[in-house]
Amino acid sequence: MRHGRRVSASRSPGLRRSTSDRWKIRGSVRRLVVGCGYLGERVARIWRDAGDEVYATTRGWRVKALSRAGLRPVTLDVTHVVAPGALPAVDTVVFAVGRSGATMFDIHGRGLRAVLDALPGSTGRVIYVSSTGVYAQDTGEWVDEGSVCEPTRAGGRACLFGERTLFAHVRGRDAVVLRLAGLYGEGRVPHMADVNAGRPIVGSPNAYLNLIHVEDAARTIVTAAAFGSVTGRTYNVSDGRSLTRGEYVALVVKRLRVSPPVFEGGSGLGKRVRNDRAIHELDLRPKPPSLCLDILRI
């Protein structure tokens, strides 16, 4: 597959193993999604629909639901010891674990390391879902993958630690880091509850928001698994539009047909995240928030 070529969600997963040039028979690829939640389950379903064998982790309560969805559940809590042999040998691993009550370092520090150590030796590509929170710039400047990362918040520090852990690990020989902007989509629309209830919005209306629709993020992960040329790379996965909080809230207000809220607090302007590398190398084609909100019919 040529570098930068557009890949459809229905074909990309089963074409080629990332660590070789051998074409694989559709349906023979094995995937492991560690953290089968809001984002991870969408990735798992894309691969399932392509005919892949997809393992999905759960802490236990979703075993039956994952089985009914055609996935192979693996009971796992990354914040606990991962026993040898607990994880299957697969061609692709995606680490996309949400907080779920644990601290960010429990997940992205100790948890990621425990998973990496427990993966079988034949494991293929590892894709780590990080965050644009690794950037602490706060004066409205544009940032890209080469910008300084000095996060001030616990989540950003934990994700940056996770990135460094992955690339320093033996599994980092075939690894990709995706720094995701704020996820939104069906069932998760930032500020919608506050706008609907007439509550004040915390933060400056002039500060920039960096967002990515969950379906766009899922397709980017699928592409990162299929393209052999992206190993060892880090990508910002954002829609690249960087609306201000005030502009974004105005879109929500318009669709809800309610009165505009007031904004409270917040002095920084945040940062604006460039997505050029993901557009050119992962064929990211994000939908604008205005269109996504129309599709969600809020």
Backbone as a ProteinNet text record, in pm:
[ID]
protein_1_A
[PRIMARY]
MRHGRRVSASRSPGLRRSTSDRWKIRGSVRRLVVGCGYLGERVARIWRDAGDEVYATTRGWRVKALSRAGLRPVTLDVTHVVAPGALPAVDTVVFAVGRSGATMFDIHGRGLRAVLDALPGSTGRVIYVSSTGVYAQDTGEWVDEGSVCEPTRAGGRACLFGERTLFAHVRGRDAVVLRLAGLYGEGRVPHMADVNAGRPIVGSPNAYLNLIHVEDAARTIVTAAAFGSVTGRTYNVSDGRSLTRGEYVALVVKRLRVSPPVFEGGSGLGKRVRNDRAIHELDLRPKPPSLCLDILRI
[TERTIARY]
85.1	0	87.6	63	146.6	123.1	230	223.4	126.5	28	-63.4	-184.5	-195.6	-312.2	-434.2	-551	-673.2	-717	-758.8	-797	-937.7	-1022.5	-1160.6	-1166.2	-1262.1	-1273.1	-1302.2	-1371.4	-1408.9	-1293.9	-1185.9	-1078.8	-947.3	-923.2	-790.2	-741.6	-826.5	-771.5	-709.5	-765.1	-722.1	-622.9	-558.5	-474.9	-333.3	-266.2	-125.9	-85.7	-6.5	50.2	153.4	152	234.6	383.4	423.7	565.4	625	550.9	605.6	531.9	578.4	514.7	422.4	394.4	309.9	164	91.6	-51.8	-121.2	-217.4	-287.8	-426.9	-473.9	-607.9	-708.7	-809.6	-911.8	-971.8	-977.4	-1034.9	-931.2	-802.9	-700.5	-626.3	-657.5	-585	-645.1	-558.1	-602.1	-572.9	-671.6	-660.7	-690.4	-629.2	-658.8	-684.4	-803.7	-838.7	-838.5	-740.7	-730.9	-802.2	-919.9	-1004.4	-1114	-1213.5	-1319.8	-1436.2	-1409.9	-1510.1	-1563.4	-1579.4	-1643	-1571.3	-1439.8	-1361.3	-1324.5	-1274.2	-1224	-1327.7	-1451.2	-1553.4	-1582.8	-1574.8	-1596.6	-1485.6	-1362.5	-1251.6	-1272.3	-1310	-1331.3	-1440	-1545.9	-1654.9	-1615.1	-1532.4	-1483.4	-1404.4	-1314.4	-1234.4	-1321.2	-1415.3	-1506.1	-1581.1	-1633.2	-1709.6	-1622.8	-1490.4	-1398.8	-1362	-1410.9	-1383.8	-1265.1	-1210.1	-1095.4	-1139	-1045.1	-1067.8	-1028.1	-1125.8	-1102.6	-1122.3	-1017.5	-1023.4	-1043.3	-1125.7	-1156.4	-1152.9	-1082.4	-1070.7	-1189.2	-1220.3	-1323.1	-1282.5	-1321.8	-1291.8	-1385.9	-1480	-1562.3	-1709.6	-1764.4	-1909.4	-1964.5	-1880.4	-1929.4	-1897.5	-1860.6	-1822.5	-1933.3	-2055.6	-2165.2	-2197.1	-2196.3	-2228.2	-2124.9	-1997.7	-1893.6	-1905.3	-1937.6	-1956	-2071.4	-2181.7	-2297.3	-2263.6	-2169.4	-2128.8	-2030.4	-1998.4	-1907.2	-1760.8	-1731	-1593.7	-1552.9	-1423.8	-1372.7	-1329.9	-1409.3	-1375.7	-1254.6	-1173.1	-1059.1	-1074.3	-1091.1	-1108.2	-973.7	-968	-841	-864.2	-790.4	-783.7	-639	-609.2	-469.1	-403.7	-483.6	-425.7	-383	-409.2	-364.8	-255.8	-197.5	-94.3	-155.6	-87.3	-131.5	-50.1	-118.4	-50.8	8	120.5	175.9	72.8	60.4	-35.3	-176.3	-196.9	-333	-376	-280.7	-312.9	-282.1	-366.2	-346.1	-238.2	-183.4	-90.8	-171.9	-142	-221.8	-130	-188.5	-116	-116.2	-222.4	-235	-290.5	-231	-281.6	-314	-431.7	-467.8	-487.8	-416.5	-432.6	-512.9	-639.5	-730.5	-814.4	-748.2	-816.4	-860.9	-987.9	-1039.7	-1008.2	-1041.5	-1002.7	-1075.4	-1206.2	-1285.2	-1249.2	-1226.8	-1204	-1058	-969.8	-828	-762.9	-644	-572.1	-515	-482.9	-427.8	-293.3	-213	-84.4	-101.7	-202.6	-230.4	-252.4	-319.6	-353.3	-237.3	-191.4	-94.8	50	71.9	205.4	218.4	175.9	188	104.1	-17.9	-106.1	-50.9	-7.2	48.6	171.5	259.4	380.4	344.5	243.9	203.8	153.8	77.9	27.4	142.6	231.8	345.9	429.8	453.5	534.4	465.5	331.4	256.4	227.5	252.4	222.9	316.6	265.2	351.3	457.3	565	675.9	642.9	539.5	503.2	409.4	378.1	284.6	332.4	237.7	270.4	263.8	202.5	202.1	123.8	177	108.9	73.2	-54.7	-103.2	-147.6	-84.6	-115.2	-196.3	-312.8	-398.9	-359.8	-291.4	-246.8	-341.3	-293.3	-379.7	-303.5	-374.2	-313.4	-291.7	-334	-304.8	-156.8	-73.9	71.1	127.5	50.4	92.3	31.5	115.2	66.1	58.3	87.5	84.2	-52.7	-54.7	-180.5	-199.5	-132.5	-149.4	-208.4	-273.9	-341	-252.4	-127.1	-36.9	-70.8	-23.9	-39.4	69.8	35.2	133.2	125.4	239.2	241.5	324.1	352.3	419.1	561.4	618.1	752.2	755.3	639	633.4	676	721.5	764.3	646.1	671.3	569	611.6	545.9	570.2	435.5	361.1	225	223.3	122.3	107.5	-0.5	-89.6	-197.4	-160.4	-221.9	-188.2	-213.6	-323.9	-355.2	-250.5	-209.1	-107.2	26.2	63.7	189.8	187.5	72.9	62.1	71.5	6.2	10.6	151.3	220.1	356.3	446.4	427.3	502.9	473.2	344.2	306.8	373.6	378.6	444.1	590.6	658.6	800.5	821.4	730	736.9	726	632.5	611.6	734.4	784.5	895.5	1026	1036.1	1155.7	1145.3	1026.1	1001.2	1034.1	1059.8	1085.5	967.8	845.3	726.9	724.4	809	815	882.2	932.4	996.1	895.6	768.4	661.6	544.9	552.3	452.9	416.3	294.3	243.9	174.9	197.4	130.2	32.9	-91.1	-193.5	-235.9	-205.6	-245.8	-382	-484.7	-621.5	-663.2	-732.1	-799.6	-923.9	-1003.7	-1121.4	-1222.6	-1260.3	-1356.4	-1498.4	-1575.5	-1718.8	-1790.4	-1920.2	-2000	-2130.2	-2192.9	-2321.3	-2307.8	-2392.6	-2389.2	-2282.9	-2201.4	-2095.3	-2074.3	-2149.3	-2139.1	-2094.8	-1971.9	-1921.5	-2013.8	-2036.9	-2112.6	-2263.6	-2310.6	-2451.9	-2541.8	-2504.3	-2586.9	-2596.8	-2483.6	-2484.3	-2566.9	-2551.3	-2627.2	-2776.5	-2811.7	-2952.6	-3014.3	-2934	-2984.2	-2971.4	-2909.3	-2891.4	-2783.9	-2691.9	-2584.3	-2469.3	-2390.1	-2273.3	-2171.6	-2099.1	-1992	-1860.5	-1790.8	-1664	-1554.6	-1486	-1378	-1404	-1298.4	-1308	-1371.1	-1462.3	-1518.9	-1415.8	-1303.5	-1200.1	-1093.5	-1099.9	-1002.2	-1036	-933.1	-952.4	-985.4	-1073.7	-1105.1	-1047.6	-996	-944.3	-1023.8	-1095	-1189.8	-1165.2	-1215.4	-1217.4	-1340.5	-1416.4	-1533.7	-1487	-1557.1	-1513.3	-1503.6	-1591.1	-1583.6	-1458.2	-1421.6	-1298	-1177.1	-1180	-1069.9	-1058.3	-1171.4	-1169.2	-1111.5	-1152	-1099.5	-950.3	-902.3	-759.2	-680.5	-731.9	-666.2	-658.6	-767.1	-770.3	-664.9	-653.4	-554.3	-412.9	-389.9	-257.3	-213.6	-310.2	-278.4	-244	-295.4	-280.9	-158.9	-112.9	-2.1	131.3	214.5	342.9	442.8	424.3	525.4	517.1	420.7	401.2	462.7	527.4	581.6	683.1	679.4	769.3	728.5	609.2	564.1	461.7	451.9	353.4	265.8	134	39.5	-59	-85.8	-197.1	-323.9	-426.1	-553.5	-658.2	-676.7	-766.8	-836.1	-950.8	-1015.9	-943.9	-849	-766.3	-833.8	-956.3	-1030.1	-1017.8	-1002.1	-977.6	-1073.2	-1200.3	-1297.9	-1270	-1308.4	-1304.4	-1420.9	-1410.7	-1519.8	-1649.7	-1640.8	-1760.1	-1821.5	-1737	-1788.1	-1853.5	-1789.3	-1846.3	-1978.6	-1981.9	-2105.4	-2218	-2184.3	-2285.3	-2349.1	-2269.9	-2325.3	-2424.5	-2386.3	-2474.4	-2603	-2589.8	-2706.3	-2800.9	-2746.4	-2827.8	-2909.5	-2847.5	-2917.5	-3016.9	-2988.8	-3082.5	-3193.5	-3169.1	-3265.4	-3296.2	-3188.2	-3200.3	-3123.4	-3133.6	-3062.5	-2913.7	-2829.8	-2684.9	-2649.4	-2554.5	-2512.9	-2411.1	-2380.9	-2272.3	-2147.4	-2031.1	-1904.9	-1841	-1780.9	-1720.6	-1577	-1485	-1347.2	-1268.1	-1142.4	-1055.8	-985.9	-852.2	-777.8	-691.4	-653.2	-567.5	-645.1	-571.6	-632.8	-615.8	-542.4	-521.7	-428.3	-434.1	-350	-436.9	-379.3	-445.7	-361.3	-422.4	-347.7	-350.7	-233.1	-222	-235.8	-299.5	-318.3	-258.7	-167.8	-113.5	-52	23.4	89.6	-13.4	-118.1	-221.4	-297.8	-318.4	-387.6	-304.6	-175.7	-91.3	-47.3	-29.4	24.5	-79.7	-188.7	-293.5	-426.1	-423.5	-542.1	-659.6	-630	-735.3	-818.3	-949.4	-1042.5	-1154.6	-1123.3	-1221.1	-1338.2	-1454	-1573.3	-1572.2	-1619.9	-1624.9	-1730	-1709.5	-1807.3	-1947.9	-1960.5	-2094.6	-2169.4	-2100.8	-2165.1	-2194.1	-2099.5	-2118.3	-2237.4	-2252.2	-2364.5	-2496.5	-2495.6	-2614.7	-2649.4	-2545.6	-2569.2	-2622.9	-2569.4	-2615	-2755.8	-2802.3	-2938.6	-2967.6	-2874.6	-2899.7	-2988.4
-119.9	0	123.5	214.7	332.8	427.5	492.3	593.3	704.8	734.4	844.5	809.7	686.7	650.1	639.3	680.8	676.8	532.9	499.4	363.9	364.6	282.3	276.3	192.2	224	151.2	5.4	-29.2	-167.1	-251.5	-186.8	-263	-252.4	-141.4	-117	-219	-272.7	-355.7	-485.5	-548.4	-680.5	-684.8	-574.2	-574.2	-623.1	-561.5	-594.8	-580.6	-671.1	-658.5	-547.2	-464.7	-344.8	-375.1	-492.7	-521.7	-596.8	-614.5	-682.9	-638	-687.9	-654.5	-765.6	-863.4	-975.9	-935.9	-960	-934.1	-1044.1	-1004.6	-1100.3	-1125.5	-1246.3	-1281.9	-1211.4	-1153.3	-1082.5	-1172.9	-1121.9	-1198.5	-1271.9	-1272.9	-1346.9	-1259.9	-1130.3	-1038.2	-1041.3	-1042.6	-1047	-912.8	-860.2	-728.6	-739.2	-650.9	-639	-492.8	-465.4	-329.6	-327.9	-260.1	-247	-117.3	-132.2	-17.5	-5.9	-92.4	-97.2	-9.4	121.7	217	301.8	431.1	522.8	521.9	525.6	520.5	378.1	302.7	169.1	76.2	83.8	-5.9	26.2	151.2	186.8	129.4	134.1	74.7	-76	-138.7	-283.6	-323.9	-246.7	-280.7	-263.8	-164.5	-149.2	-273.1	-316.4	-435.2	-561.1	-573.1	-687.4	-694	-579.7	-576	-607.7	-587.7	-621.8	-770	-842.4	-985.5	-1022.3	-927.5	-956.2	-1024.7	-1090.7	-1150.9	-1047.6	-997.4	-882.3	-920.5	-901.2	-918.7	-781.2	-775.5	-648.3	-668.2	-580.9	-597.3	-534.8	-594	-543.8	-582.4	-500.2	-535.5	-641.9	-686.5	-801.8	-787.8	-668.1	-655.5	-650.8	-638.3	-629.1	-753.6	-861	-982.8	-1028.7	-1040.2	-1089.4	-992.2	-862.7	-763.6	-765.8	-778.7	-783.8	-911.1	-1020.8	-1147	-1137.3	-1077.5	-1062.1	-972.1	-880.5	-789.7	-853.3	-979.5	-1048.4	-1026	-980	-957.7	-1067.3	-1084.9	-1184.5	-1112	-1121	-1046.8	-1104.2	-1012.4	-1048	-970.9	-1040.7	-974.5	-920.6	-788.9	-725	-590.8	-564.1	-432	-389.5	-289.3	-252.2	-194.4	-153.4	-97.6	-206.5	-333.5	-447.2	-521.8	-619	-699.9	-775.6	-770.7	-845.2	-973.9	-1085	-1213.1	-1256.5	-1326.8	-1381.5	-1470.7	-1457.5	-1538.1	-1482.7	-1367.6	-1312.5	-1248.9	-1210.2	-1139.6	-1226.1	-1220.7	-1303.2	-1246.7	-1331.9	-1287.1	-1227.1	-1101.4	-1030.7	-951.4	-905.9	-823.1	-675.7	-633	-492	-480.6	-390.7	-358.2	-209.7	-175.6	-36	-17	76.8	109.5	238	226.2	341.4	337.8	330.1	312.2	446.2	455.3	574.3	570.5	678.2	689.3	586.8	581.9	480.7	470.3	582.5	581.4	577.2	528.9	523.7	658.1	680.7	802.3	788.1	900.9	896.5	824.7	842.4	773.9	624	584.1	441.4	375.9	448.8	393.9	409.6	532.8	560.9	538.1	522	491.6	344.1	305.1	165	72.9	117.2	31	-0.6	102	79.6	-10.1	16.1	-65.1	-211.4	-234.9	-371.6	-443.8	-373.7	-434	-462.7	-366.7	-387.3	-506.7	-518.9	-629.9	-764.8	-766	-891.6	-935.3	-849.1	-885.6	-996.2	-1095.2	-1201.9	-1146.9	-1220.2	-1173.9	-1151.4	-1218.6	-1206.3	-1089.8	-1010.2	-898.4	-801.7	-752.4	-656.6	-513.6	-429.5	-286.1	-251.3	-157	-102.9	42.9	75.8	212.7	266	373.5	432.9	559.8	564.6	682.4	777.4	884.1	987.1	1106.7	1224	1341.5	1466.8	1562	1692.9	1770.3	1712.8	1772.2	1772	1705.3	1709.3	1847.6	1928.6	2065.6	2160.1	2242.3	2334.1	2478	2501.9	2638.3	2700.3	2828.6	2887.8	3032	3069.2	3206	3208.8	3099.5	3094.1	3053.7	3013	2978.2	2841.4	2820.3	2691.8	2596	2469.1	2367.6	2251.9	2185.5	2063.9	1958.9	1848.1	1737	1771.5	1877	1918.3	2022.5	2065.9	2169.6	2114.7	2204.3	2166.9	2108.9	1999.7	1937.6	1950.8	2040.1	2059.5	2069.3	1957.7	1961.9	1998	2074.8	2117.5	2038.4	1975.3	1899.3	1751.4	1683.2	1543.2	1455.6	1480.7	1398.7	1412.1	1535.1	1557.8	1496.6	1510	1451.3	1299.3	1240	1093.5	1044.5	1115.3	1074.5	1088.3	1196.4	1213.5	1104.2	1068.6	957.7	828.3	807.1	687.7	681.9	794.9	799.4	757.8	813.7	784.3	639.7	589.1	448.8	356.4	385.4	300.6	301	417.9	423	368.1	364.9	309.1	158.1	103.6	-38.8	-117	-246.5	-330.7	-328.5	-309.1	-301.3	-171.5	-77.7	47.7	37.2	-81.4	-98.7	-84.7	-112.8	-92.1	-29	102.4	171.7	305.3	349	477.9	545.6	675.1	753.4	849.3	847.2	938.1	1030.7	1159.1	1257.9	1313.2	1266.4	1303.9	1433	1517.4	1633.6	1584.5	1676.3	1638.8	1562.5	1445.9	1363.2	1414	1410.7	1436.4	1351.8	1340.3	1258.9	1221.8	1117	1074.3	1044.4	1109.6	1088.7	1167	1244.5	1321.6	1451.3	1553.4	1684.3	1784.4	1834.7	1926	2046.1	2076.9	2194.4	2185	2079.4	2074	2073.6	1996.2	1987.9	2123.3	2194.9	2326.4	2426.7	2425.2	2517.9	2489.5	2363.4	2324.4	2364.4	2356.7	2387.7	2535.1	2613.3	2755.2	2783.6	2688.8	2710.3	2787	2858.9	2930.1	2831.7	2874.2	2794.4	2835.6	2739.8	2769	2782.6	2895.7	2919	3040.7	3092.6	3212	3179.8	3263.4	3240.8	3261.4	3325.3	3352.2	3243	3145.8	3036.8	2937.8	2877.2	2784.9	2644.8	2578.7	2438.3	2356.3	2239.4	2147.3	2017.6	1983.9	1873.9	1776.5	1654.3	1556.1	1467.3	1445.9	1359.2	1215.8	1141.7	1007.6	914.5	931	845.2	876.1	1003.2	1039.8	982.6	988.1	933.5	783	713.6	567.8	530.6	601.2	571.2	599.3	699.2	729.8	617.2	558.6	445	328.1	300.7	191.5	213.6	336.1	366.9	352.6	396.6	386	240.2	149.8	7.4	-50.3	9.9	-46.7	3.2	124	183.4	143.7	75.5	31.5	143.1	254.7	360.5	454.4	435.6	533.3	489.8	374.2	326.3	424.7	439.3	530	674.8	701.4	838.2	879	1009.7	1070.3	1162.5	1159	1237.1	1310.8	1435.9	1508.6	1473.3	1430.2	1394.7	1493.6	1598	1707.8	1750.4	1818.9	1865	1985.4	2043.7	2150.7	2285.5	2296.9	2422.6	2513.4	2456.4	2533	2650.8	2621	2723.4	2776.6	2899.3	2944.7	2880.2	2880.7	2824.3	2898.7	3030	3108.2	3070.9	3048.8	3010.1	2872.8	2781.1	2646.8	2647.2	2716.8	2721.8	2786.6	2884.4	2948.4	2846.3	2750	2643.9	2558	2524.3	2442.6	2519.2	2646.8	2730.6	2736.8	2754.2	2765	2638.4	2523.6	2399	2362.5	2405.8	2380.3	2484.9	2598.7	2708.5	2756.5	2786.6	2836.9	2968.3	3031.6	3158.2	3132.9	3223.1	3206.5	3208.2	3126.9	3124.6	3234.5	3253.7	3342.7	3257.3	3320.3	3250.5	3302.1	3211.5	3248.4	3198.1	3287.2	3248.8	3220.4	3188.1	3152.4	3272.7	3271.4	3383.9	3345.9	3219.3	3176.2	3158.2	3156.5	3138.2	2996.7	2911.4	2776.1	2772.2	2659.5	2644.7	2600	2608.6	2560.1	2447.2	2332.5	2211.8	2187.7	2183.8	2153.5	2002.9	1967.6	1826	1791.2	1873.8	1854.6	1716.2	1669.9	1539.8	1428	1431.5	1326.7	1335.1	1455.7	1470.9	1410.8	1437.7	1393.9	1249.1	1198.7	1064.4	961.3	1003.8	911.3	938.1	1031.1	1061.6	1106.4	1176.3	1229.7	1330	1312	1403	1437.1	1520.5	1545.9	1630.3	1597.6	1678.2	1799	1914.4	2032.7	2016.1	2077.9	2066.7	2107.6	2209	2252.7	2141	2065.7	1954.2	1840.4	1810.7	1700.8	1727.8	1850.2	1882	1869	1901.9	1882.7	1734.7	1650.5	1506.9	1449.8	1501	1452	1498	1599.3	1650.3	1693.2	1765.4	1811.8	1937.3
0	0	0	-84.7	-95.8	21	59.2	165.2	124.6	214.3	191.3	110	60.7	-17.2	70.6	20.6	98.9	119.3	242	277.1	329.8	277.7	326.2	451.2	537.6	663.8	640.5	532	508.8	454.8	399.5	339.6	414.6	481.2	533.8	635	726.5	831.1	780.3	676	638.9	525.1	489.6	370.7	397.2	493.3	510.5	654.7	698.8	831.8	831.5	934.9	933.7	937.9	987.5	1004	886.3	778.5	661.6	538.4	422.1	295.6	248.2	332	292	299.9	191.6	190.7	268.2	347.6	431.5	377.1	399	355.3	443.5	380.8	454.7	561.7	682.4	791.7	873.4	830.5	903.2	1003.4	1008.5	1096.2	1235.7	1335.1	1474.9	1540.3	1610.8	1673.9	1823	1900.3	2043.3	2074.9	2128.2	2170.4	2322.9	2379.5	2524.8	2562.5	2618.8	2648.3	2544.3	2554.2	2453.7	2498.6	2505	2550.2	2438.1	2463.5	2368.9	2233.6	2235.3	2111.8	2074	2168.2	2138.2	2078.1	2125.2	2070.6	1924.4	1887	1746.5	1657.9	1707.2	1633.2	1620.9	1731.2	1730.8	1631.6	1624.3	1533.4	1386.8	1356	1218.8	1177.8	1264.4	1233.4	1228.4	1320.2	1316.6	1184.5	1140.5	1016.1	894.5	907.1	798.6	799.2	899.4	906.4	992.5	1065.9	1151.1	1280.2	1344.8	1476.1	1579.9	1655	1741.4	1887.8	1966.1	2110.9	2174.2	2277	2342.7	2493.9	2563.4	2707.8	2780.4	2892.2	2982.5	3124.1	3218.5	3357.5	3411.1	3328.2	3366.9	3339.7	3359.4	3353.5	3211.9	3110	2972.4	2890.6	2954.4	2881.7	2787.3	2836.5	2753.5	2640.1	2670.3	2567	2454.9	2489.2	2387.1	2304.4	2370.5	2297.8	2199.6	2244.5	2155	2035.8	2055.1	1947.7	1850.8	1872.1	1782.1	1813.4	1936.1	1979.4	2077.8	2094.3	2189.7	2317.1	2423	2545.2	2617.7	2670.6	2754.3	2884.3	2994.8	3123.8	3170.2	3188.4	3220.2	3286.8	3392.9	3456	3449.7	3366.8	3345.1	3470	3567.9	3690.3	3787.7	3753.2	3833.5	3757.2	3820.1	3755.7	3637.8	3523.8	3406	3401.5	3421.2	3431.5	3297.8	3299	3174.5	3105	2975.6	2901	2899.7	2966.2	2974	2842.4	2758.9	2635.2	2513.9	2412.4	2293.2	2201.8	2115.9	2012.8	1899	1866	1765.7	1672.6	1560.7	1464.7	1504	1576.4	1613.4	1754.4	1832.5	1965.8	1968.8	2018.3	2042.1	2191.6	2248.4	2390.6	2398.3	2438.1	2440.9	2567.7	2681.4	2809	2866.1	2904.5	2971.2	3119.9	3188.6	3329.9	3416.8	3413.8	3485.5	3632.9	3699.8	3843.3	3884	3795.8	3827.1	3794.8	3847.7	3811.7	3671.2	3608.5	3474.3	3473	3577	3579.5	3600.8	3678.7	3694.7	3559.1	3468.3	3337.2	3239.6	3219.5	3113.2	3156.7	3285.3	3334.9	3364.8	3482.8	3522.6	3434.4	3398.1	3320.3	3182.6	3110.7	2977.4	2985.3	3081.3	3094.3	3122.3	3207.2	3237.9	3113.3	3030.6	2906.8	2811.3	2793	2702.7	2745.7	2876.4	2926.7	2905.9	2905.2	2896.9	2753.5	2655.6	2516.9	2469.7	2396.6	2343.4	2249.1	2232.5	2151.5	2006	1955.3	1813.5	1785.9	1887.9	1871.5	1764.3	1682.7	1578.1	1628.3	1549.5	1578.5	1704.9	1781.7	1899.4	1871.1	1887	1867.3	2003.1	2045.1	2175.4	2156.1	2218.2	2211.3	2323.2	2285	2377.3	2365.5	2400.8	2407.2	2366.9	2307.4	2281.4	2411.2	2523.2	2652.8	2687	2605.7	2629.5	2598.1	2524.8	2495.3	2599.5	2661.3	2764.5	2715.4	2587.9	2535.3	2560.1	2596.8	2643.8	2597.6	2488.2	2438.5	2298.1	2259.5	2130	2014.4	2041.8	1933.3	1873.4	1749	1682.5	1731.4	1749.9	1787.8	1689.2	1670	1589.4	1663.5	1597.7	1665.8	1710.5	1654	1694.7	1804.2	1849.3	1952.6	2088.6	2172.6	2308.3	2385.8	2455.1	2540.3	2686.4	2758.2	2901.2	2971.6	2973.4	3028.3	3175.8	3213.3	3352.5	3425.7	3351.6	3413.5	3423.1	3519.8	3544.8	3422.5	3351	3235.3	3126	3098	2996.4	3035	3162.5	3208.9	3197.7	3232.3	3225.4	3081.5	2988.7	2848	2790.2	2824.3	2775.3	2830.8	2956	3015.7	2940.2	2904.9	2830.9	2694.5	2623.9	2493.4	2505.6	2602.9	2620.7	2664	2745.4	2786.8	2666.9	2578.5	2460.7	2369.8	2335.7	2241	2299.8	2432.9	2497	2515.2	2500.6	2522.6	2396.1	2411.6	2295.2	2198.3	2250.8	2163	2083	2119.8	2047.3	1911.6	1878	1746.7	1632.8	1661.4	1562.1	1636	1654.2	1736.5	1673.9	1704.2	1657.9	1775.1	1791.3	1895	1827	1871.7	1821.1	1934.2	1919.4	2019.5	1980.4	2049.5	2014.8	2082.7	2006.2	2063.9	2138.1	2190	2267	2182.1	2228.3	2155.3	2174.2	2066.7	2078.5	1974.4	1990.2	1898.8	1966.1	1917	1971.8	2121.5	2199.8	2343.8	2416.7	2344.7	2410.4	2333	2368.8	2304.9	2411.3	2404	2506.9	2528.5	2654.9	2699.3	2669.9	2607.4	2572.2	2695.9	2796.7	2917.1	2985.6	2994.7	3059.4	2979.8	2847.1	2763.1	2775.7	2773.8	2782.2	2914.8	3021.3	3155.2	3190.2	3102.4	3131.3	3233.1	3254.2	3350.5	3286.3	3365.7	3312.4	3254.8	3153.1	3093.9	3157.6	3215.3	3280.7	3175.3	3174.8	3080.6	2994.8	2939.1	2855.6	2720.9	2671.2	2538.3	2427.6	2460.6	2360.6	2352.4	2443.4	2442.4	2332	2274.6	2163.4	2213.3	2140	2163.4	2048.6	2081.5	1980.6	1992.3	1886.5	1890.4	1775.5	1791.8	1683.8	1705.3	1597.5	1608.4	1630.5	1715.4	1753.1	1632.9	1532.9	1415.2	1333.5	1323.5	1254.1	1328	1460.6	1539.8	1519.7	1518.3	1499.4	1363.3	1260	1126	1117	1189.9	1189.7	1254.1	1359.3	1423.2	1326.7	1256.4	1159.3	1050.8	1003.7	900.6	954.6	1077.6	1137.8	1151.5	1163.8	1172	1035.5	928.9	795.5	720.6	750.6	675.4	738	662.1	715.1	735.2	665.7	665.7	784.7	874.9	981.9	1114.3	1117.7	1243.7	1301.2	1433.3	1502.7	1496.1	1447.5	1426.3	1532.3	1552.4	1641.7	1559.1	1584.2	1504.5	1593.7	1560.2	1619.6	1542.4	1613.8	1550.3	1600	1521.2	1553.7	1426.3	1439.5	1316.4	1255.8	1329.9	1276.7	1264.6	1312.3	1295.7	1417.4	1533.2	1655	1671.3	1682.3	1715	1855.1	1880.3	2019	2093.7	2224.8	2304.4	2275	2258.5	2228.6	2094.7	1992.9	1860.7	1865.1	1935.7	1945.2	2021.7	2135.2	2213.9	2132.7	2049.2	1964.1	1869.5	1819.6	1734.8	1813	1937.1	2020.5	2052	2087	2117.6	1998	1880.4	1759.4	1736.2	1760.1	1734.1	1843.6	1965.4	2074.8	2080.5	2012.2	2011	2152	2225.3	2361.8	2371.6	2485.7	2506.5	2528.6	2482.5	2502.3	2650.5	2691.8	2832	2860.6	2986.5	3025.9	3047.6	3038.2	3059.1	3187.2	3263.5	3390.9	3399	3436.2	3462.9	3336.5	3358.1	3247.3	3188.1	3188.4	3135.5	3015.9	3006.2	2897.2	2767.1	2657	2525.1	2472.2	2545.8	2498.5	2378.5	2304.6	2186.2	2069.4	1950.2	1830	1771.9	1751.3	1715.9	1565.2	1506.5	1363.9	1340.3	1228.4	1194.7	1058	1007.4	873	852.6	952.3	936.3	923.1	1005.7	997	864.9	814.3	686	572.8	571.8	461.8	473.7	596.8	613.7	656.4	719	762	691.3	595.6	516	602.6	712.6	798.7	720	720.5	654.5	752.6	853.3	959.7	913.2	967.1	941.1	1034.2	986.3	1072.4	1181.7	1297.9	1406.5	1365.7	1278.9	1239	1169.5	1081.9	1013	1109.1	1198.3	1292.8	1384.7	1431.2	1518.8	1442.5	1313.6	1230.5	1223	1200.9	1189.9	1320.7	1434.6	1564.8	1597.6	1525.4	1541.6	1686.1	1744.4	1881.1	1873.7
[MASK]
++++++++++++++++++++++++++++++++++++++++++++++++++++++++++++++++++++++++++++++++++++++++++++++++++++++++++++++++++++++++++++++++++++++++++++++++++++++++++++++++++++++++++++++++++++++++++++++++++++++++++++++++++++++++++++++++++++++++++++++++++++++++++++++++++++++++++++++++++++++++++++++++++++++++++

